[in-house]
């Protein structure tokens, strides 16, 4: 029993998967090749928590 809900043909699905795989690998390679220094996890998390808090505060004002 086939329980898939996709209307795409297997060839379209494989082509889309291959395209996504190429795109994803290019993005990962670009990140690995980036000469800029990495950002520490704690710094990123602090910035994201501040952004979320500011968005919540702005939402409360609406």
URPETA-V517282 format. One record per helix or strand of 3 or more residues. SS is the DSSP state (h for helix, s for strand). FROM is the first residue (numbers start at 1). TO is the last residue. If there is no record, write none. Layout:
# URPETA-V517282
[[SS:FROM:TO] [SS:FROM:TO]]
This chain:
# URPETA-V517282
[[h:10:33] [h:41:61]]
